[in-house]
Amino acid sequence: MLEISHLTKRYGHDEPVLKGLDLRVEDNSVVAIVGASGAGKSTMLRCINRLVEPTSGSIILNGMELVALRGGALRRARRKIGMVFQGFNLIDRLTVMENVLAGRLGYVSLYQAISRRFPQTDIERAFTLMERVGIAQYANKRADELSGGERQRVGVVRALMQEPELLLADEPTASLDPRTSEQIMMLLQSLASELSLPVLINIHNVAQAKTYTERIVGLRHGKMIFDGAPDDFNEEALDAIYGGIEAPDDATTESPTASREVGHDAI
Ligand SMILES: Nc1ncnc2c1ncn2[C@@H]1O[C@H](COP(=O)(O)OP(=O)(O)OP(=O)(O)O)[C@@H](O)[C@H]1O
């Protein structure tokens, strides 16, 4: 379980971009974080994995306070937090298998990493996960020979190789076509339930958030102003979060094929 309390982040002397966020996410739970550009969504995810230092507050993952950690303890805690990126963050010239095994780098020795001598159990786990997400046949292909959807599956498997206790996804579908986006959202949803993994997804596409997650958290200017079920995410909530900016007609309707975005592009 992830428990965030009074999380505040201020960059330099600017106005805080996160203003006392409280959020509790159970295992298996897929939560969409929505909000206009600059609302603080990425900052929130990056505070959780400590890529950004929180100014104050508490972030507890399965009983461990992450904010207090330093050095080796922080590195060990970070391997328990998988991250999936908008741009996939793969190493193009490496094979799919090599990219996937990069998820084990926090666990193997420097020698094993440099000589690429990963334990057999890691390789078996990699194949099991690649089969699960449908990319095992590409194990020896270079990452840059894959389509966007396949590349994102590699990114998901790499994150799962960390044996994470929490999965963070920062706009995981923003670089993908609508159909592939939906497949990736469905994959994240089913993996959360199969692996009992809490998943937080920053997403601009409100229709997809409503269809593929069970809870929506809406940020505005660093404050949480909506936290509820997709069915309760109505025009009023949309207006509160996006400040009256006109949303696409289908933004509040559940639609497996809806793909229009609210946020960046609409603003
Ligand atoms: N490293 C930084 N230094 C200073 N200000 C920053 C930094 N990173 C983000 N900010 C500011 O913090 C605010 C929140 O940014 P953040 O990227 O978290 O928003 P977001 O909701 O993820 O936006 P987007 O949807 O555009 O990615 C913005 O005003 C941004 O300019």
The ligand as an ORCA input file, in Angstrom:
! r2SCAN-3c Opt
* xyz 0 1
  N      12.827     21.089    -12.182
  C      11.941     22.079    -12.061
  N      12.332     23.304    -11.640
  C      11.440     24.306    -11.489
  N      10.122     24.194    -11.746
  C       9.671     22.992    -12.173
  C      10.558     21.885    -12.358
  N       9.824     20.822    -12.788
  C       8.549     21.272    -12.874
  N       8.458     22.559    -12.510
  C       7.238     23.364    -12.465
  O       6.324     22.716    -11.600
  C       4.991     22.841    -12.095
  C       4.372     21.462    -12.210
  O       5.057     20.761    -13.260
  P       4.747     19.227    -13.586
  O       5.668     18.833    -14.689
  O       4.780     18.443    -12.337
  O       3.246     19.334    -14.096
  P       2.396     18.286    -14.920
  O       1.023     18.321    -14.340
  O       3.074     16.955    -14.930
  O       2.396     18.923    -16.357
  P       2.409     18.219    -17.804
  O       1.079     17.583    -17.931
  O       2.613     19.359    -18.729
  O       3.534     17.225    -17.800
  C       5.087     23.596    -13.409
  O       4.807     24.945    -13.154
  C       6.536     23.430    -13.804
  O       6.992     24.525    -14.549
*
